[in-house]
Amino acid sequence: MEDLIKKVAREIVDAERIVALTGAGISVESGIAPFRGKGGLWEKYDPEEYAHIVTFRKNPERSWIMLKEMLDVILAAKPNPAHKSLARLEEIGKLRCIITQNVDSLHQEAGSKDVIEFHGNNRWLVCMECRKKYRADKPVEEIPPRCECGGVLKPDAVFFGEPIPVDALYRSQEESEKCDVMLVIGTSGVVQPAASMPSIAKRSGARIVEINPEPTMITPIADYFLQGSAAKILPRIVEEVETLLGEKHGS
């Protein structure tokens, strides 16, 4: 592992344009279980029923039973060392942006400035009538929560049956095509179209660095596969990057 960390750090130092793709796995050590994993919400709630836009429009009270539980978990979560490491890479000029499938806003809380949210953000609620937005910074008491205009509030996230925001999709594809290194962290590579970003990057000549507890659909195209916890591995990579940058600037 130490040898791999050194090689990846060298790739990062030498790269001109680095992009990270993150999924639910990066937030597990912040206390947010992946929806599809063991203990995730989809074990308790059928997503096609509770998280489908048709259900929400017909019966928002039913959807909000699950959404309230999800929001409570997100509000209690704090960025872990993996989120903070990516923020640090951006701060030192070695990470251009993060493409995330997550809706928890933990990258922004860690200090990352350029985050492309593929599936929106549960930390904001939007009125289904007037489109006014509210910051979700405290637990929901009224179900469903309502706007001052009387309209039902919905998390500003992509539900089943809704399209990916066009601007997020377009920019993700553009950044994937232009990067020379892509860090793939905490995603299984199953959910499309986000899962296609590493392939887009690879076809454009980028090196793919995967950090995951287990092999995934992305592993066969990865140039480097670091198996384990991102919260443990990423800080070690960033430490090595900073050491190399110090030596480079000192020479």
C-alpha positions in Angstrom: 0.0 0.0 0.0 2.8 2.5 0.8 4.3 1.9 -2.6 0.9 2.5 -4.3 0.4 5.7 -2.2 3.7 7.0 -3.4 3.0 6.2 -7.0 -0.5 7.9 -6.9 1.0 10.9 -5.1 3.5 11.3 -7.9 0.7 11.0 -10.5 -1.1 13.8 -8.7 1.9 16.0 -8.5 2.7 15.6 -12.2 -0.9 16.0 -13.4 -2.2 19.2 -14.8 -6.0 18.6 -14.4 -7.4 16.3 -11.7 -11.0 15.5 -11.1 -12.6 13.4 -8.3 -15.7 11.3 -8.6 -17.3 10.4 -5.3 -20.2 8.2 -4.2 -21.9 7.1 -1.0 -18.9 5.2 0.3 -16.9 8.4 1.1 -19.6 9.4 3.6 -20.0 6.0 5.4 -17.4 7.0 8.0 -19.4 10.2 8.6 -22.3 8.0 9.7 -24.3 8.0 6.4 -24.9 4.4 5.2 -25.1 3.9 1.4 -28.8 3.7 0.4 -28.2 0.4 -1.3 -25.9 -1.2 1.2 -26.5 -3.1 4.4 -28.4 -1.0 6.8 -29.2 1.5 4.1 -32.6 3.2 3.6 -33.5 0.9 0.7 -33.7 -2.0 3.1 -36.4 -0.3 5.0 -38.1 1.7 2.3 -38.8 0.7 -1.3 -37.2 3.5 -3.3 -39.5 3.0 -6.3 -42.4 3.8 -3.8 -41.0 6.3 -1.4 -38.4 8.1 -3.5 -40.2 8.3 -6.8 -41.3 11.7 -8.1 -44.8 10.4 -8.9 -45.3 9.2 -5.3 -44.1 12.6 -4.0 -46.5 14.5 -6.2 -49.5 12.2 -5.3 -48.7 11.7 -1.6 -45.9 13.9 -0.3 -46.7 12.8 3.3 -45.7 9.3 2.5 -42.4 10.3 0.8 -41.6 12.6 3.7 -41.7 9.7 6.2 -38.5 8.4 4.6 -37.1 11.9 3.7 -37.3 13.1 7.3 -35.3 10.1 8.5 -32.8 10.7 5.7 -32.5 14.4 6.5 -32.0 13.7 10.2 -29.0 11.4 9.4 -27.5 14.0 7.0 -27.9 16.9 9.6 -26.0 14.8 12.2 -23.1 14.0 9.9 -19.8 15.8 9.8 -17.1 15.7 7.1 -14.5 12.9 7.7 -10.8 12.9 6.8 -11.6 11.8 3.2 -13.8 14.9 2.5 -11.1 17.1 4.2 -8.3 15.6 2.1 -10.1 16.4 -1.1 -10.7 20.0 0.1 -7.0 20.2 0.9 -6.0 19.0 -2.6 -8.2 21.7 -4.1 -6.7 24.3 -1.7 -3.1 23.5 -2.8 -4.1 23.7 -6.5 -4.1 20.0 -7.3 -7.8 19.2 -7.6 -9.9 21.0 -10.2 -13.4 19.8 -9.0 -15.4 17.1 -7.4 -18.2 15.3 -9.2 -20.4 13.8 -6.5 -23.4 11.5 -6.5 -24.0 12.4 -2.9 -26.7 14.7 -1.6 -25.2 15.4 1.9 -23.2 18.6 1.2 -20.3 17.2 3.2 -17.7 18.1 0.5 -18.8 21.8 0.8 -18.7 21.6 4.6 -15.2 20.2 4.4 -14.1 23.3 2.4 -14.4 22.2 -1.2 -15.4 25.1 -3.4 -16.1 23.5 -6.8 -18.5 20.6 -6.3 -20.7 19.3 -9.2 -23.8 17.7 -7.6 -25.0 15.0 -9.9 -28.1 14.2 -7.9 -28.7 17.6 -6.2 -28.6 18.4 -2.5 -30.8 17.3 0.4 -29.6 20.3 2.5 -31.9 22.5 0.4 -35.7 22.3 0.1 -37.5 23.8 -2.9 -41.2 24.8 -3.1 -43.1 22.8 -5.7 -45.3 25.8 -6.4 -43.2 29.0 -6.3 -39.7 27.4 -6.5 -38.5 29.4 -3.4 -35.5 27.6 -1.7 -35.0 27.0 2.0 -31.8 25.9 3.7 -32.6 22.6 5.6 -30.5 23.3 8.7 -32.8 21.8 11.3 -35.0 18.7 11.6 -38.4 18.8 9.9 -41.3 19.1 12.3 -44.3 19.4 10.0 -44.9 16.6 7.4 -44.9 17.6 4.7 -43.0 20.9 5.3 -44.6 23.8 3.5 -43.4 27.1 1.9 -44.8 30.4 3.2 -46.9 30.3 0.0 -48.5 27.1 1.1 -46.8 24.9 -1.4 -45.2 21.5 -0.4 -41.4 21.6 0.0 -39.3 18.9 -1.7 -35.5 18.2 -1.2 -33.6 19.8 -4.0 -32.4 16.4 -5.1 -33.1 14.1 -8.0 -35.8 11.6 -7.3 -36.4 8.4 -9.2 -38.3 9.4 -12.4 -36.5 12.7 -12.6 -33.7 13.6 -15.0 -30.2 14.5 -14.0 -29.7 18.3 -14.0 -28.5 19.2 -17.5 -25.8 21.5 -16.4 -24.4 19.0 -13.9 -24.4 16.3 -16.6 -22.8 18.5 -19.2 -20.1 19.8 -17.0 -19.3 16.3 -15.5 -18.8 15.0 -19.0 -16.6 17.9 -20.0 -14.4 17.7 -16.9 -14.1 13.9 -17.3 -13.0 14.4 -20.9 -10.4 17.0 -20.1 -8.8 15.6 -16.9 -5.5 13.7 -16.9 -6.1 12.0 -13.6 -9.5 10.9 -12.1 -9.8 9.9 -8.5 -12.7 7.5 -8.0 -13.8 7.2 -4.4 -16.6 5.4 -2.7 -18.7 4.6 -5.7 -19.6 1.1 -7.0 -19.8 2.3 -10.6 -23.4 0.9 -11.0 -25.6 4.0 -11.1 -25.7 5.7 -14.5 -24.9 8.1 -16.0 -22.4 9.0 -13.2 -20.8 5.6 -13.5 -19.8 6.4 -17.1 -17.5 9.3 -16.1 -14.4 7.1 -15.4 -14.8 5.4 -18.8 -15.1 8.9 -20.5 -11.9 9.9 -18.7 -10.1 6.7 -19.6 -11.0 7.0 -23.3 -9.5 10.5 -23.2 -6.2 9.2 -21.9 -6.6 9.9 -18.1 -5.1 7.7 -15.4 -7.8 6.3 -13.1 -7.1 6.0 -9.4 -9.8 4.0 -7.5 -10.1 4.0 -3.7 -12.7 1.5 -2.4 -13.1 -1.1 0.3 -13.9 -3.8 -2.4 -13.4 -4.2 -6.2 -16.2 -2.6 -8.2 -17.3 -2.2 -11.8 -14.6 0.4 -12.2 -11.7 -1.7 -11.0 -11.0 -3.3 -14.4 -10.2 0.1 -16.0 -8.4 1.5 -13.0 -4.6 2.1 -13.3 -4.3 2.1 -9.5 -6.7 0.3 -7.1 -6.1 1.2 -3.4 -8.3 -1.2 -1.4 -9.4 0.1 2.0 -10.9 3.1 3.8 -10.8 6.4 1.9 -10.8 8.2 5.3 -7.4 6.5 6.0 -5.9 6.3 2.5 -6.6 9.8 1.2 -4.9 11.7 4.1 -1.8 9.6 3.5 -1.8 10.4 -0.3 -2.3 14.1 0.4 0.6 14.1 3.0 2.9 12.5 0.3 1.7 15.0 -2.3 2.6 17.9 0.0 6.0 16.3 0.7 6.7 16.0 -3.0 5.5 19.5 -3.8 7.8 20.8 -1.0 10.7 19.0 -2.5 9.8 20.3 -6.0 9.6 23.9 -4.9 12.7 23.6 -2.8 14.8 22.3 -5.6 
